[in-house]
Amino acid sequence: MGRRRRGGSGHAETVAEQVDGGVAELVADPERARAWTLLIDGAPQSHVDLDDPAFLSFEYQRRLGHVIDVIAPPGRPLHVVHLGGGAFTLARYVAATRPRSTQQVVERDEALVRLVRTRLPLDPNARIRVRAQDARAGLAKVPDGWADLVIADVFSGARTPAHLTSTEFLAEVVRALRPGGHYAANIADGPPLAHLRAQIATAATAFGHLAVAADPTVLRGRRFGNAVLLASETELPCAELTRRVAGDPFAGRVEHGRALADFTGGAAAVGDASAKDSPAPPAEVFT
């Protein structure tokens, strides 16, 4: 879900198919020859350019791309777990920018996985394994200390399921990460940002270092949008992340340290017993 970056010239076509989570549409990008946007029940999920998988169009995916770029030296292969598959956009990005990376994608919608594999096939040389199951159940199968990076980008329609927002869920993330590994999450929220603040507080129970990247208007609570949370037990590359996010076509801001603690404002961490789905976006977000 998010705003798009524009590109060159392309085609016009739409493929619609019933999947487990609703009606999936693959809408051809009229500005790029082999690029597509995936929507589920009208909510934009991701964008893929088969000719240029390093091209990231959506605002939040570009910020997650910046995270991938700064957590390790350029080109170094990574072990990555993607919770939420969509059109496998970020897995394709990692494979293109960090060859020989080994990745696991967990996407519960088996019909969606089949559609994407058929219409938007993965590079057969990419080391990407796709599991069609619930994100938390799939995460539980990742070996202890295997992942350099776990990315949570899970939406049922336009909402993140409650069981992927809790301290117990993050305990599984920590278990799967190698020492010094990183966790990144796409969090959608709007005024008064209670969900985002609670998710930051929840992450603070599991990680010693946190940063959030988002459009300043989202952080000020002026509109509904996406924020990318980055967390680790080791020092984060906040200066480089800030530089990249500020210089992006969708210029954003990175909060960390004292400023992020002040932003969180004493919000309470969320456990399984009290977790709720992320808030539904207002209808005008997709119009």
Backbone hydrogen bonds in HBPLUS format (Angstrom, degrees):
<---DONOR---> <-ACCEPTOR-->    atom                        ^
c    i                          cat <-CA-CA->   ^        H-A-AA   ^      H-
h    n   atom  resd res      DA  || num        DHA   H-A  angle D-A-AA Bond
n    s   type  num  typ     dist DA aas  dist angle  dist       angle   num
A0059-GLU N   A0003-ARG O   2.67 MM  56  5.32 141.7  1.81 150.3 160.4     1
A0005-ARG N   A0057-SER O   2.58 MM  52  4.54 122.7  1.90 112.5 131.5     2
A0010-GLY N   A0030-PRO O   2.63 MM  20  4.37 129.0  1.89 132.9 115.8     3
A0011-HIS N   A0029-ASP O   3.32 MM  18  6.18 148.4  2.42 132.5 128.0     4
A0028-ALA N   A0013-GLU O   2.64 MM  15  4.99 171.3  1.64 167.9 167.3     5
A0015-VAL N   A0026-LEU O   2.87 MM  11  5.01 155.2  1.93 136.1 144.5     6
A0026-LEU N   A0015-VAL O   2.71 MM  11  5.01 159.5  1.75 150.0 157.3     7
A0017-GLU N   A0024-ALA O   2.85 MM   7  5.34 155.6  1.91 154.6 162.3     8
A0024-ALA N   A0017-GLU O   2.83 MM   7  5.34 158.3  1.88 164.9 159.7     9
A0019-VAL N   A0022-GLY O   2.78 MM   3  5.42 177.5  1.78 176.6 176.6    10
A0022-GLY N   A0019-VAL O   3.25 MM   3  5.42 168.5  2.26 110.4 113.8    11
A0041-ASP N   A0023-VAL O   2.83 MM  18  5.09 167.7  1.85 144.3 147.5    12
A0025-GLU N   A0039-LEU O   2.83 MM  14  5.09 159.9  1.87 148.4 153.1    13
A0039-LEU N   A0025-GLU O   2.88 MM  14  5.09 156.7  1.93 148.5 155.4    14
A0027-VAL N   A0037-THR O   2.84 MM  10  5.12 165.0  1.86 154.6 154.2    15
A0037-THR N   A0027-VAL O   2.86 MM  10  5.12 158.4  1.91 140.5 147.1    16
A0029-ASP N   A0035-ALA O   2.85 MM   6  5.30 166.3  1.87 141.3 137.9    17
A0032-ARG N   A0029-ASP O   3.30 MM   3  5.61 167.4  2.32 113.3 116.7    18
A0050-LEU N   A0034-ARG O   2.93 MM  16  5.61 158.0  1.98 156.4 150.4    19
A0036-TRP N   A0048-VAL O   2.75 MM  12  5.36 152.4  1.83 153.9 163.1    20
A0048-VAL N   A0036-TRP O   2.81 MM  12  5.36 160.5  1.85 158.0 164.7    21
A0038-LEU N   A0046-SER O   2.76 MM   8  5.32 165.6  1.78 154.3 159.4    22
A0045-GLN N   A0038-LEU O   2.73 MM   7  5.50 173.9  1.73 161.3 159.9    23
A0046-SER N   A0038-LEU O   3.43 MM   8  5.32 156.5  2.49 131.4 136.5    24
A0040-ILE N   A0043-ALA O   3.01 MM   3  5.23 157.9  2.06 138.1 139.1    25
A0043-ALA N   A0040-ILE O   2.94 MM   3  5.23 166.7  1.96 119.3 120.5    26
A0052-ASP N   A0049-ASP O   3.12 MM   3  5.21 134.3  2.33  99.4 111.9    27
A0055-PHE N   A0052-ASP O   2.90 MM   3  5.60 165.9  1.92 124.2 128.2    28
A0062-ARG N   A0058-PHE O   2.93 MM   4  6.17 150.2  2.02 154.1 162.4    29
A0063-ARG N   A0059-GLU O   3.21 MM   4  6.58 151.3  2.29 145.2 152.7    30
A0064-LEU N   A0060-TYR O   2.97 MM   4  6.31 153.8  2.04 146.1 153.3    31
A0065-GLY N   A0061-GLN O   2.80 MM   4  6.01 143.4  1.93 139.4 150.6    32
A0066-HIS N   A0062-ARG O   2.91 MM   4  6.29 145.4  2.03 143.3 152.2    33
A0067-VAL N   A0063-ARG O   3.04 MM   4  6.39 152.4  2.11 143.8 151.1    34
A0068-ILE N   A0064-LEU O   3.00 MM   4  6.33 162.5  2.03 150.8 154.0    35
A0069-ASP N   A0065-GLY O   2.96 MM   4  6.20 152.5  2.04 145.6 153.5    36
A0070-VAL N   A0066-HIS O   3.05 MM   4  6.26 139.6  2.22 148.0 157.3    37
A0070-VAL N   A0067-VAL O   3.17 MM   3  5.39 131.8  2.41 101.1 113.2    38
A0071-ILE N   A0067-VAL O   3.21 MM   4  6.22 136.6  2.41 157.1 165.1    39
A0076-ARG N   A0073-PRO O   3.15 MM   3  5.78 165.5  2.17 138.2 140.7    40
A0102-THR N   A0078-LEU O   2.98 MM  24  6.36 144.2  2.11 145.1 156.4    41
A0148-ASP N   A0079-HIS O   2.79 MM  69  5.18 155.1  1.85 136.5 145.0    42
A0149-LEU N   A0079-HIS O   3.23 MM  70  6.61 149.7  2.33 158.9 162.4    43
A0080-VAL N   A0102-THR O   3.06 MM  22  6.55 152.4  2.14 147.6 156.3    44
A0104-GLN N   A0080-VAL O   2.90 MM  24  6.37 155.0  1.96 158.5 166.6    45
A0081-VAL N   A0149-LEU O   2.94 MM  68  6.40 158.6  1.99 155.9 163.0    46
A0151-ILE N   A0081-VAL O   2.82 MM  70  6.20 168.0  1.84 170.7 174.6    47
A0082-HIS N   A0104-GLN O   2.76 MM  22  6.14 166.6  1.78 164.4 168.9    48
A0106-VAL N   A0082-HIS O   2.82 MM  24  6.13 164.8  1.85 176.9 176.0    49
A0083-LEU N   A0151-ILE O   2.76 MM  68  5.98 175.8  1.76 173.8 175.0    50
A0153-ASP N   A0083-LEU O   2.85 MM  70  5.94 174.0  1.85 167.8 169.9    51
A0084-GLY N   A0106-VAL O   2.76 MM  22  5.66 162.5  1.79 161.8 166.2    52
A0088-PHE N   A0085-GLY O   2.75 MM   3  5.10 160.9  1.79 136.4 140.8    53
A0092-ARG N   A0088-PHE O   2.98 MM   4  6.16 156.2  2.03 152.8 159.1    54
A0093-TYR N   A0089-THR O   2.97 MM   4  6.27 148.6  2.07 141.4 150.9    55
A0094-VAL N   A0090-LEU O   2.95 MM   4  6.18 162.9  1.98 148.8 151.6    56
A0095-ALA N   A0091-ALA O   3.03 MM   4  6.22 164.4  2.06 146.6 151.1    57
A0096-ALA N   A0092-ARG O   2.93 MM   4  6.13 147.3  2.03 145.5 154.2    58
A0097-THR N   A0093-TYR O   2.90 MM   4  6.07 158.7  1.94 155.0 160.7    59
A0098-ARG N   A0094-VAL O   2.70 MM   4  5.36 144.9  1.82 149.6 156.6    60
A0101-SER N   A0098-ARG O   3.18 MM   3  5.98 134.0  2.41 142.1 145.6    61
A0103-GLN N   A0127-ARG O   2.84 MM  24  6.14 162.8  1.87 165.8 171.2    62
A0129-ARG N   A0103-GLN O   2.93 MM  26  6.24 166.9  1.95 148.5 151.4    63
A0105-VAL N   A0129-ARG O   2.74 MM  24  6.09 163.3  1.77 163.7 168.7    64
A0131-ARG N   A0105-VAL O   2.71 MM  26  6.09 166.5  1.72 169.2 173.7    65
A0107-GLU N   A0131-ARG O   2.90 MM  24  6.22 166.0  1.92 169.7 174.3    66
A0113-VAL N   A0109-ASP O   3.01 MM   4  6.37 157.1  2.06 152.4 159.1    67
A0114-ARG N   A0110-GLU O   3.04 MM   4  6.35 157.6  2.10 147.3 152.4    68
A0115-LEU N   A0111-ALA O   3.01 MM   4  6.26 158.1  2.06 144.8 150.8    69
A0116-VAL N   A0112-LEU O   2.90 MM   4  6.13 170.4  1.91 160.5 161.9    70
A0117-ARG N   A0113-VAL O   2.89 MM   4  6.02 165.4  1.91 151.4 156.2    71
A0118-THR N   A0114-ARG O   2.97 MM   4  6.07 150.8  2.06 145.4 152.8    72
A0119-ARG N   A0115-LEU O   2.87 MM   4  6.01 175.7  1.88 159.8 161.1    73
A0120-LEU N   A0116-VAL O   2.70 MM   4  5.07 149.9  1.79 137.5 147.3    74
A0126-ALA N   A0123-ASP O   2.96 MM   3  5.39 159.5  2.00 115.9 122.6    75
A0138-GLY N   A0134-ASP O   2.83 MM   4  6.02 157.8  1.88 156.3 163.3    76
A0139-LEU N   A0135-ALA O   2.87 MM   4  6.04 153.7  1.94 145.3 152.6    77
A0140-ALA N   A0136-ARG O   3.10 MM   4  6.27 147.5  2.21 139.3 147.0    78
A0141-LYS N   A0138-GLY O   3.07 MM   3  5.37 149.7  2.16 105.5 114.5    79
A0142-VAL N   A0139-LEU O   3.02 MM   3  5.36 161.8  2.06 112.7 118.6    80
A0146-TRP N   A0143-PRO O   3.25 MM   3  5.52 143.7  2.39 140.1 132.1    81
A0145-GLY N   A0175-ARG O   2.94 MM  30  6.25 161.9  1.97 145.6 150.8    82
A0146-TRP N   A0176-ALA O   2.91 MM  30  5.74 108.7  2.43 131.1 142.4    83
A0147-ALA N   A0176-ALA O   2.91 MM  29  5.93 163.7  1.94 157.1 156.6    84
A0178-ARG N   A0147-ALA O   2.84 MM  31  5.63 162.1  1.87 153.7 149.8    85
A0182-HIS N   A0148-ASP O   2.90 MM  34  6.23 163.1  1.93 144.2 147.7    86
A0150-VAL N   A0182-HIS O   3.01 MM  32  6.53 150.1  2.10 151.0 160.2    87
A0184-ALA N   A0150-VAL O   2.90 MM  34  6.29 163.2  1.93 162.5 165.1    88
A0152-ALA N   A0184-ALA O   2.81 MM  32  6.27 160.1  1.85 155.6 161.5    89
A0186-ASN N   A0152-ALA O   2.93 MM  34  6.35 159.2  1.97 169.9 173.2    90
A0156-SER N   A0159-ARG O   2.67 MM   3  5.33 166.2  1.69 159.0 154.1    91
A0159-ARG N   A0156-SER O   3.35 MM   3  5.33 166.3  2.37 110.9 115.0    92
A0278-SER N   A0160-THR O   3.00 MM 118  5.14 154.7  2.07 139.3 147.5    93
A0164-LEU N   A0161-PRO O   3.05 MM   3  5.79 163.7  2.07 124.1 128.3    94
A0165-THR N   A0162-ALA O   3.02 MM   3  5.45 143.8  2.15 129.0 126.1    95
A0170-LEU N   A0166-SER O   3.07 MM   4  6.41 158.0  2.12 145.7 151.7    96
A0167-THR N   A0270-VAL O   2.83 MM 103  6.17 136.4  2.02 146.8 160.1    97
A0171-ALA N   A0167-THR O   2.92 MM   4  6.18 137.9  2.10 142.0 153.6    98
A0172-GLU N   A0168-GLU O   3.36 MM   4  6.72 144.5  2.50 139.6 147.1    99
A0172-GLU N   A0169-PHE O   3.05 MM   3  5.30 126.8  2.34 101.3 114.4   100
A0173-VAL N   A0169-PHE O   3.14 MM   4  6.57 146.8  2.25 141.9 151.7   101
A0174-VAL N   A0170-LEU O   2.90 MM   4  6.16 165.5  1.92 153.6 155.8   102
A0175-ARG N   A0171-ALA O   3.06 MM   4  6.24 155.2  2.13 140.1 146.9   103
A0176-ALA N   A0172-GLU O   3.12 MM   4  6.32 151.8  2.20 144.2 150.5   104
A0176-ALA N   A0173-VAL O   3.11 MM   3  5.25 118.8  2.50  98.2 112.6   105
A0177-LEU N   A0173-VAL O   3.11 MM   4  6.35 133.8  2.33 147.0 159.7   106
A0177-LEU N   A0174-VAL O   3.25 MM   3  5.23 135.9  2.46  96.7 108.4   107
A0181-GLY N   A0178-ARG O   2.87 MM   3  5.15 148.8  1.97 141.3 137.6   108
A0183-TYR N   A0231-ALA O   2.89 MM  48  5.15 162.2  1.92 152.1 156.1   109
A0231-ALA N   A0183-TYR O   2.81 MM  48  5.15 150.2  1.90 154.8 161.3   110
A0185-ALA N   A0229-LEU O   2.91 MM  44  5.12 149.3  2.00 140.6 149.3   111
A0229-LEU N   A0185-ALA O   2.89 MM  44  5.12 160.8  1.93 151.5 155.5   112
A0187-ILE N   A0227-ALA O   2.83 MM  40  5.19 173.2  1.83 163.5 165.1   113
A0227-ALA N   A0187-ILE O   2.76 MM  40  5.19 155.7  1.82 149.3 157.8   114
A0189-ASP N   A0225-GLY O   3.01 MM  36  5.80 160.6  2.05 166.5 169.1   115
A0225-GLY N   A0189-ASP O   2.93 MM  36  5.80 163.1  1.96 155.4 156.5   116
A0193-LEU N   A0190-GLY O   2.73 MM   3  5.24 156.5  1.78 136.0 133.9   117
A0197-ARG N   A0193-LEU O   3.05 MM   4  6.21 169.2  2.06 152.6 155.8   118
A0198-ALA N   A0194-ALA O   3.01 MM   4  6.11 156.4  2.07 143.2 149.9   119
A0199-GLN N   A0195-HIS O   2.89 MM   4  6.14 149.8  1.98 150.1 158.9   120
A0200-ILE N   A0196-LEU O   3.00 MM   4  6.29 150.4  2.09 150.6 158.3   121
A0201-ALA N   A0197-ARG O   3.01 MM   4  6.28 162.0  2.05 148.3 153.2   122
A0202-THR N   A0198-ALA O   2.86 MM   4  6.05 149.0  1.95 142.5 151.5   123
A0203-ALA N   A0199-GLN O   2.96 MM   4  6.13 159.8  2.01 142.7 147.7   124
A0204-ALA N   A0200-ILE O   2.98 MM   4  6.20 144.0  2.11 144.8 155.0   125
A0205-THR N   A0202-THR O   3.13 MM   3  5.51 151.1  2.22 106.6 114.9   126
A0206-ALA N   A0203-ALA O   2.99 MM   3  5.38 151.7  2.08 109.8 118.5   127
A0207-PHE N   A0203-ALA O   2.96 MM   4  6.08 143.3  2.10 155.9 167.4   128
A0209-HIS N   A0232-SER O   2.96 MM  23  5.41 146.1  2.08 169.2 178.6   129
A0232-SER N   A0209-HIS O   3.02 MM  23  5.41 151.9  2.10 149.8 155.3   130
A0211-ALA N   A0230-LEU O   2.90 MM  19  5.23 140.4  2.06 153.6 158.2   131
A0230-LEU N   A0211-ALA O   2.86 MM  19  5.23 166.2  1.88 158.1 159.1   132
A0212-VAL N   A0255-GLU O   2.91 MM  43  5.27 153.8  1.98 149.0 157.3   133
A0255-GLU N   A0212-VAL O   2.82 MM  43  5.27 159.4  1.86 153.3 157.9   134
A0213-ALA N   A0228-VAL O   2.88 MM  15  5.16 160.5  1.91 146.1 152.0   135
A0228-VAL N   A0213-ALA O   2.87 MM  15  5.16 170.2  1.88 155.4 157.2   136
A0214-ALA N   A0253-ARG O   3.02 MM  39  5.64 156.4  2.08 154.4 161.2   137
A0253-ARG N   A0214-ALA O   2.83 MM  39  5.64 167.9  1.84 157.4 157.3   138
A0218-VAL N   A0215-ASP O   2.94 MM   3  5.33 131.3  2.19 109.7 122.7   139
A0219-LEU N   A0215-ASP O   3.13 MM   4  6.53 160.6  2.17 155.1 160.6   140
A0220-ARG N   A0216-PRO O   2.91 MM   4  6.09 137.1  2.10 141.8 153.3   141
A0222-ARG N   A0217-THR O   2.86 MM   5  5.31 162.2  1.90 176.1 170.0   142
A0221-GLY N   A0218-VAL O   2.92 MM   3  5.10 157.9  1.97 107.9 114.4   143
A0241-LEU N   A0237-PRO O   2.99 MM   4  6.15 163.8  2.02 157.2 162.5   144
A0242-THR N   A0238-CYS O   2.81 MM   4  5.83 159.5  1.85 146.4 152.2   145
A0243-ARG N   A0239-ALA O   3.05 MM   4  6.25 154.4  2.12 142.0 148.7   146
A0244-ARG N   A0240-GLU O   3.04 MM   4  6.27 163.6  2.06 151.7 155.1   147
A0245-VAL N   A0241-LEU O   2.91 MM   4  6.06 168.4  1.93 156.2 159.7   148
A0246-ALA N   A0242-THR O   2.92 MM   4  5.93 159.8  1.96 146.7 152.7   149
A0247-GLY N   A0243-ARG O   3.08 MM   4  6.15 142.7  2.23 139.8 149.2   150
A0248-ASP N   A0245-VAL O   3.42 MM   3  5.27 164.9  2.44 100.7 104.9   151
A0252-GLY N   A0245-VAL O   3.07 MM   7  5.36 158.4  2.12 119.6 125.7   152
A0261-ALA N   A0257-GLY O   3.03 MM   4  6.36 155.6  2.10 150.7 158.4   153
A0262-ASP N   A0258-ARG O   2.85 MM   4  6.11 158.1  1.90 153.5 159.2   154
A0263-PHE N   A0259-ALA O   2.97 MM   4  6.16 149.3  2.06 138.2 146.9   155
A0264-THR N   A0260-LEU O   2.92 MM   4  6.16 152.7  1.99 147.7 154.4   156
A0265-GLY N   A0261-ALA O   3.20 MM   4  6.52 144.8  2.33 141.9 150.4   157
A0267-ALA N   A0264-THR O   3.23 MM   3  5.84 150.1  2.33 117.0 124.8   158
A0274-SER N   A0271-GLY O   3.09 MM   3  5.54 138.2  2.27 110.5 121.0   159
A0275-ALA N   A0271-GLY O   2.94 MM   4  5.81 122.0  2.28 153.5 170.3   160
A0285-VAL N   A0282-PRO O   3.02 MM   3  5.79 165.5  2.05 125.2 129.7   161
A0286-PHE N   A0283-ALA O   3.32 MM   3  6.21 153.9  2.40 124.5 127.2   162
A0287-THR N   A0284-GLU O   3.28 MM   3  5.03 168.7  2.29 102.1 105.1   163
